[in-house]
Amino acid sequence: MGREKTLFKNSLIYLIGNFGSKFLGILIIPLYTHYLNTEQFGYFDLVVSYITLLTPLVTFQITDALYRYLLDSKDSMESSNIITNSYTIMLLNLLILNLLLLILFQFVDFNYKYLFLIQLDTLILYTIWIQTARGLKQNFLYSVSGVIFTVVSLVSNLFFIIVLEYKVNGLILSNIIAAAVTFIYVEYKLRLINYFNFKYISRKFNLKLIKFSLPLIPNVVSWWVMNGSVRTLLTHYEGMQANGLFAIANKFPSILLMLNTIFSLAWQESVITESKSKDNKEFYTKMFNYYIIFQFTGVIIFLSITKFLMQFLVDESYYISWTYIPFLYLATIFSGFSSFYGASYLSSEKTMGSFYTSVLGAVVNLIVSICLIPVIGIQGACVATMFAFLTMWIARIINTRKYFKININIKTLVELSIITAVYVYLYYYENTILEFILFILALIIFALYNKKLLLKVKQVLFNKVKLLNKIKV
């Protein structure tokens, strides 16, 4: 199978597993906005944000090392060695964290503290188990686990929020149950515990895994700084309600972020497997220029329909959040570009580059947020997020140019940037006829710029259908 087809196939598999959970975030917005006020939803969003911060600190981001080395594993013995040492590091750190937090809870009181701890534990176990499945190239199982997480989470949310009226408690319990059920399912299918063998525990190999993973922590933490710290600053300057509005505004760009995440998962595997090929520069260049087109044309479509959709998806008290979405869309584009280049750090094992560029992005985010949030409120947080990811992308272009060479199609980049800027400007005009015209134009622009990509997708799907018909005959 050609590498482009492999990338497309893996993207499709990850789409199946991730689309449901991400789409759920949009689908369930009416539930959130109807049963929770802006302050309650803002509090839950902060809980999730702090769990996102603690996870890489607790695990040393060992999941990336686990995935990277499992892909190169040649036999079950080597896989067992990688899994044993990775799990040892993760479980030991998790045990220490639990003891420290239980002691801290005796002196510091805050809402949902024990539920917070249980959610952190279950999500960490869930994450490392599904990442192991991915490293073992069980991509279909990885996708199925995503579907299970989605279904369990949806049912739990409906039960706890509507029937029992648990509100924030219900949201946290839903995450706990979904993570626990999915973790048990993956373990049942793969019996990963059988890979664990005490005789493989090696201080030297542990240090190798940690050396690979530690520089990646700032990469993940920087995402928290660009999201969690913004939420904290918003809460400080504007109150918890502002954080709730910002959280809802983020739900719409999360559709594009979902697509970015899906592609990034498949792209990481392609970059690692193609890192030693002679023509990898041509492959990377071709894929990134496709990616530029898809990102910008996708945002153009989203900009043309967002206000229309929000009328049906959010409660009236949240509707004002439509004004904050455009710059978050742009931030998502640049975060996607940054992730595209970031995959090269895994393939080359030069993870310190991820450290430097992530810290730079986080610092820019913090500085711009502090300058703008007191002046223009929530919009300042959105602009800061956009500038931070743009800075990180540019820094990674410079940092990786020696081993990850890409010739960016500047003409296409400039054209699409101008068109997107026009759409952002017109977005703030509230005119139904104009919105309809912009939507039709957006579809035409998408079709024209993505013509080659759409033809390739059509050809792949046509071949699949043709093959299935032959099997039936």
N, C-alpha and C positions, 0 to 999 in steps of 0.2 A: 504493500500500500504506500502511495506517495506521501511525503511529509505534510503537504497541504491537506490532503484527504484525512490523514491521521489527526491533524490539528482540528479539522472540522468535526470529525467523528467524536473526538474527546470533548470538544466544546458542546456538542449535542447531548452527550451523556451527562455532562455536568449541568447542562441546562435543565434536564429532566429532574435532577436532584435538587437544584437550587431555586428553580423558578417558583415552585410552589411556596417555599418558605418566604421568599422575597415578595412574591405577589400577595401572600397573606398579609404582609405589612401594609399594603395598600388596601386590600379588600376589607380589612378589619378596622380601618380608620373610622367608619361611621359608628362602630361599636365603642371605640375609645372616646370619641368626641361626644357621644350621647350619654354614656354612663359615667364618664370621668370628667371633672372640670379641668381647666387648664393647669391649675396648681397641682392636682393629683397626678395628672399625666406627666407634668414637669418633674415631679419627685421620682416617679418610676424611671423616667429617662435618665435621671442622675444615678440611680441605682445601677442600671445597665452600664452606664458610662464608667463608673468606678470598677465594676467587674471587668470591663474591657481593659482598664489600666492595670489591674492586679494580675490578670492571667499571664501575660508575658513575663512579668517580674517573678511570678511563682515558678513557672515552668522553664525559665531561662530561654524561652522560645525554642525549646528542644524539638518541637514538632517539625521545624524546618530542617534540622539536621537529620532527624529520623526519616523524613520523606526523601531528602537528597541522597542519603546513603543506601536506603532501601531500593531506590531505582537502579542503582549500580550493583545491587547484591546478585551474586551468581548462584547461590544455592541456599537451602533452608538453614544450614548451619550458620552461614554469614548473616542471614536475616535474623536468626535467633540471637546472635551476638549483638546486633544493632538494637533490636527491640528490648532485650534484657537491660542493656546499659541505659537506654533512653528512659525506660519505665522506672528504673532505679532512681535516676536523677529526679524525675518528675514526682514520684510518690514520696520520696524523702522530703523534697521541698514542700509538697502539699501538707505533709504531716506537721512540719515545723510551722507553717503558716496557720494551720488550724489551732495549734497550741498557743501561738502568740495572740491570735484574735480572741480566743476564749478567755485568755487572761485580760486582754484589753477590754472586753465586754463587761468585766467586773467593775471597771472604773469609768467607762464612757458609755453613755446611753444614747441610742438613736433608734428610730423606727425600723422595724423589720430586720434587726441585726442577725438573728439566727437563720431566718429565711435567706438573708443575703449570703451567709456562709454556705448554706446547703446548695444554693444556686451556683455559687462559685465552684464548689467541689464537683457537682454533677456536670457542669459545662466544661470543666477542664478534662474530666475523664472522657466525656463524649468527644471532645475535640481531638484528643490524642488517639483515641480508638479509630475514629473515622479517617484520621490522617495516616494511620498505619495501614488501613485498608487501601488507601490511595497509593501509598508507597509500594504496596505489594501488587499494584496494578489491578486492583479489584475496583475499577472505576464504576462499573455498573452497581456494585454493592454500595459504594459511596453515594451514588445517586439515589438508590432506593432508601438508604438511611435518611436522606434529606426529605424524601416524600413522607416517610414515617414521622419524622420530627414535625413536619408541617401539619399533618392530620391530627396527631395527638395534641399539638399546641392549639389548633383551632377548636377542637372539641372541648378541651380544658378551659380555654378562654370563655367560650359560650356558657359552659356550666358554672364556672366560678363567678363570672361577672354578672350574667343575666339572672341565673337561678338563685345563687347564694349571695349575690351582691357583695362580693369580697373586695371589689375594686382593686387597689394596688396589690393587696395580698393575693388576689386571684391571678393577676398578671405574673407575679413572681412564682407562684405555685405551678402555673401552666408551663413556665420555662423549665422548672425542676423536673416535672413529670415527663415532659417531652424529651429532655436530655437523658434521663434515666432509662426510659423505654428504648430509645434508640441505641444507647450504649449496650444494653442487654442484648438487643437484636444482633448488633455487629459481633459481639462476643460469641453469641450462639452460633452464628454462621461461620466464623473464622477460627474460633477457639484460640484466640491470641494468647491466652494465659499459658497454653502449651509451649509457646515459643520461649517463655521465660525460664531461664536455667541459671541457678546461682553460680555455676562453674564458669559462666561467661563474664561475670562481673569483673571489670578491669579498670583500675584507676587510670591507666594510660589512655584507654579508649574513652572513658568518661571525660577526661580532659580534652581530648580531640573533639568530642561532640560539643562540649561547652565552649571551646575556642571558636568553633564554627558558628554557634548559635548566639553567643553573647552580643556580638556587634549588631545582630538583627533586632535586639530588644528596642533600641531607640527608634528603629523604623516603625515598630508597632506602637510604641509609646507616643511617637510623634503624631500618630493618627488620633491618639487620645488628646494630646495637647491641642490638636486642630479641631477637636470636637468636644472633648470633656472639659478642657479649660475654658473654651468659649462658653459652654453652658454654665460653668461656675461663675465666670465674669458676668454673664447675662443675669444670673440669679442675684449676684451682688449689686449690680447697677440698676437693673430693671425689675427684679422680683421673679418669683417662681412662675408667674403667669407668662412672662416673656419667654422663659425656657420652654414652656409647653407649646407656645406658638412656633418657636424655632424648631422644636422636635417634629411637629406636624409638617412644617415647610420642608424638612429634610426627607420626609416620607416619599415625596414625588421624585426627587433626584435619585432616590434609592433604587428606582426601577433601572435607570441607566447604570448605577453602581452595581446592581445585580448582574447585568450583562458584562460589565467590566470584570467582576469577580469570576464569573463563569469562564470567560476567555482567559483570564490570568491563570486560572488553575490548569487549563489545557496548555497555555503558552509556556508555563514553567517547565512542563514535561518536554515540550518541543525544544526549548532552548538548551536544556540539559543534554538531550540526546543528540542534538545537532551541533553542539559546541566544538566538536573536533572535525566536522565536515569541512571540506575545502571551499565550498561555495556558500558558507553560512551567511556571509555578508549580504549576498543577493537575496537570500531567503528572508533575513531579518528586515532588510529594506522594503521588500515587497509587502510583507505582512504589516509593517508599521504604516506604510502609506495607505493601505487598505483601512487600517485602524483609524487613521486621521479622518478619512472620509466618513466612515461609519459613525464615529463619535459626534462630529459636528452636524451631520445631516440628521442624526437621531435627536440631538438636542433641539434642532430647528423644528422638528415635528412636535416634540414635547412642549416647546414654548407656544405653539399654536393651539394646543388643546387643553393646557393645564387649567386655565380659569373656568372653562366649560365643565371639566370633570369635577372641579372642586365644589361646584354648586350642588352636586349630588353626593359627594363623598364625605364632606365635613359639616359639622354643626355650625350654625350661624356665628357662634362665639369664636370659632377658629378661622372663619373665612378670610380675615385680614391677612393671614399668613401667605396668601397668594403673592403679595408684594415682595416677599423675601426670596422667592424661589429662583429667579433667573441667575443670580450670581452663584447660587448653589449648583445649578446645572453646569455652569462654566467650571466651577471647582471640581466637579465630578469628571469632566473632560480631562483636566490637567492631572488629576489623581490617577486616571486610567493610563495616561502617557507615562507618568512616573512609575507605575507598577510594571508597565511594559519594559522599561529600561531596568527596573529593579530586579527582574528575573535573571539578568546577566550576573548579578552578584552570587546567586545560588549556583549557577553553572560554572562560573570561574573560581568559586570559593573565595572570592575577594570581598568578604562581607563587611570589612571595615568601611568600604565606600558607602554602603547602606547606612552605616552609623553616621558618617559626616553629613551626608545629604539630608538625612532625616532630622538631625539636630538643627541644621540650617533652616529647614522648612518650619520646624516647631518654633524656633526663635522668631522668625518673621511673623508667624501667626500670632504669637503672644504680643509682640510689639505693636502690630497693626490693630489687634483687638483692643489693647489698652488705650490706644489713641482714638479709635473710632467708636467703640461701644458707648462711652459716656456722651458722645456728640450725636450720633445718629442711631443709637440703640441696636435693635436686632439686625438692621441692614449692615451695620458695621461688622457684626460677627460674620455675616455672609461674605462681605468683601474681603475680610481678613483671611477667611478660609480659601477663597479663590487665589489670592496673592501667594499664600503659603505653598499651595500645590504647584502653582506656576513656577515658583522659585525652586522647588524641589526637582521638578522636571528638567529645568535648564541646568541645574547643578549636576544632575545625573548624565545629561548629554555630555557635559564637559568631563566628568569624572570617568566615564566608561569608554571614551573615544578610542583608547588604545586597543581594547579587546572586544568592543561591541560597536562596530562601525555601521552606521546607517546613513544613507543619503536621503534626507528628507526632501520631499517634493514641495519646495517653498511656494511655488505658484499656486498649487492647490490649497496649501495651508493659509495663504493670504486671502485667497478668494473666499474660502469658507469662513474665515474669521470675520471678514467684512459683512457677509450675508448674515452671520449669527449676530453681530453687533446691531444690524438693522432690525432683526427680529426682537432683540432685547429692548431696543428703543420703542418699537411699536407695541410691545407686550403691555405697556402701561396705558395704552389707549383702550378704554372700555367701549368697544363698538362690536356688536355681534356680527354684522356683515363683514367688517374688516377681519375679524377672527376666522370666519369661514373662508374668506379669500386667502388668508395667510396659510390656513391648513391645506387647501388644495395646492397652493404653490409649494408648500413644504414637501408634499408627497411627490410632486414633479421633480423637485430638486434632489430628493432622496433617490428616486429612480434613475435620474440622469447620472449622478455621481457614483452610484453603486451598481451601475450596469454590469460591469465585469464580474463583480462579486455575486450578484443575483443570478447571472448566467451559470457561474460555477456551482452555486447551490442547487439551481434547477437541474444541472447535469448530474450531480451526485444523487439527488432524490429520484431522478428519472432512472438511473442505473439500478437503484435499490428496488424500485417498483418493478422494473424489468426482470430483475433477479427473482423477486418473490413470485411473479407470474410463471416463470420457468419452473420454480419449485412446485407450484400448485399443479401445473400440467404434468 
